[in-house]
Amino acid sequence: MGRLMKTELDRFEREKVEDFKSAVETFLESAVEAQKELIELWETFLMQLDAEEDEHAFYKPPVEPAARASSETGISGETATESQAAAVATAEEEDE
C-alpha cells in the first residue's frame, strides 16, 4: 500500500506542475493579447491627436468655460439665450 501511495503522490505532483505551467502559459498569452489591444487603442488615440490640426479630426478638445461664456455674450451684453427668448417673444407679438 505504501508503494502505491508514493506512486500516486508522484503522479499527482507531476500533473500539478503541468497544470500550473499550462495555467501560467494561458494567463500570459491572454495578458499579451490584452496589451496588444491596449497598444492599438493608444496608437488610435495618438493618431486622433495628430489629426487635431486637420478640420476633420476625430478628437476635439473641450471648450474652455470662459471662452464659451464670452462667445455667448452679444454686443449689448445679453447672452445668446436671452437674445433667443427676446426673438421668440417678438415673433409671438407679431403673430397676435
C-alpha positions as CSV (number, residue, x, y, z in Angstrom):
1,M,0.0,0.0,0.0
2,G,2.9,2.4,0.7
3,R,4.4,1.9,-2.7
4,L,1.0,2.6,-4.4
5,M,0.5,5.7,-2.3
6,K,4.0,7.0,-3.3
7,T,3.4,6.3,-7.0
8,E,0.1,8.2,-6.8
9,L,1.7,11.2,-5.0
10,D,4.5,11.4,-7.6
11,R,1.9,11.3,-10.4
12,F,-0.2,13.9,-8.6
13,E,2.9,16.2,-8.3
14,R,3.8,15.8,-12.0
15,E,0.3,16.6,-13.1
16,K,0.0,19.5,-10.6
17,V,3.2,21.0,-12.1
18,E,2.0,20.5,-15.7
19,D,-1.4,22.0,-14.8
20,F,0.3,25.0,-13.2
21,K,2.6,25.6,-16.2
22,S,-0.4,25.4,-18.5
23,A,-2.4,27.9,-16.4
24,V,0.5,30.3,-16.3
25,E,1.0,30.0,-20.1
26,T,-2.7,30.7,-20.7
27,F,-2.6,33.7,-18.4
28,L,0.5,35.1,-20.1
29,E,-1.0,34.6,-23.5
30,S,-4.1,36.5,-22.6
31,A,-2.1,39.2,-20.9
32,V,-0.1,39.7,-24.1
33,E,-3.3,39.9,-26.2
34,A,-4.7,42.5,-23.8
35,Q,-1.5,44.5,-24.1
36,K,-1.7,44.3,-27.9
37,E,-5.2,45.7,-27.8
38,L,-4.2,48.4,-25.4
39,I,-1.3,49.4,-27.7
40,E,-3.8,49.6,-30.7
41,L,-6.1,51.9,-28.6
42,W,-3.2,54.2,-27.7
43,E,-2.0,54.3,-31.3
44,T,-5.5,55.2,-32.4
45,F,-5.7,57.9,-29.8
46,L,-2.3,59.3,-30.8
47,M,-3.4,59.4,-34.5
48,Q,-6.5,61.3,-33.4
49,L,-4.4,63.8,-31.5
50,D,-2.1,64.2,-34.5
51,A,-5.1,64.8,-36.7
52,E,-6.3,67.6,-34.4
53,E,-4.8,70.2,-36.7
54,D,-7.0,68.8,-39.5
55,E,-10.5,70.1,-39.6
56,H,-11.8,66.5,-39.9
57,A,-10.2,65.4,-36.6
58,F,-11.8,62.6,-34.6
59,Y,-10.9,64.2,-31.3
60,K,-12.0,67.7,-30.4
61,P,-10.7,69.2,-27.1
62,P,-13.3,70.5,-24.7
63,V,-14.1,74.2,-25.0
64,E,-13.0,76.3,-22.1
65,P,-16.0,77.6,-20.0
66,A,-14.7,81.2,-20.0
67,A,-14.3,81.1,-23.8
68,R,-17.8,79.7,-24.2
69,A,-19.3,82.3,-21.9
70,S,-17.7,85.2,-23.7
71,S,-18.7,83.8,-27.1
72,E,-22.3,83.6,-26.0
73,T,-22.5,87.2,-24.9
74,G,-23.5,89.6,-27.6
75,I,-22.5,93.2,-28.2
76,S,-25.3,94.5,-26.0
77,G,-24.2,92.3,-23.1
78,E,-27.1,89.9,-23.2
79,T,-26.4,86.2,-23.7
80,A,-27.5,84.1,-26.7
81,T,-30.3,82.5,-24.6
82,E,-31.6,86.0,-23.7
83,S,-31.5,87.0,-27.4
84,Q,-33.3,83.9,-28.4
85,A,-36.0,84.5,-25.8
86,A,-36.5,88.0,-26.9
87,A,-36.8,86.9,-30.6
88,V,-39.4,84.3,-29.6
89,A,-41.4,86.9,-27.7
90,T,-41.2,89.4,-30.6
91,A,-42.4,86.7,-33.0
92,E,-45.3,85.8,-30.7
93,E,-46.3,89.5,-30.5
94,E,-46.2,89.8,-34.3
95,D,-48.5,86.8,-34.7
96,E,-51.2,88.4,-32.5
